[in-house]
Amino acid sequence: MSCRALNAAIESGHLVDVPVDSIAADTLGARHASAMALEWAGGAAVHSVLVRDNAALTGYQLTLDSTEAPWRKNH
C-alpha cells in the first residue's frame, strides 16, 4: 500500500514524503499530505485506514454506480 501520505503523516506527527505506487497514483496519489489536512486530522477523532488497490477500486465503482450520487440527480 503505497499511497499513504496522510496515514504516514498521522503516524509520524509531521509531514513526510512517501512513494506513490498504486492504482491511485495517477488520480489520488500524493507524495505528502498538506499541513491543513494533518492539522484537521489531529483535531478530530480520525482513524486512518489503508486499503488494498482492489478494495479502493470497488469503493470507487460503488460510488460511481450509486443512485444516490449527487451527479446522478436531475437539475
Secondary structure, 3 states (H helix, E strand, C coil): CCCCHHHHHHHHCCCCCCCCCCHHHHCCCCCCCCHHHHHHHHCCCCCCCCCCHHHHHHHHHHHHHCCCCHHHCCC
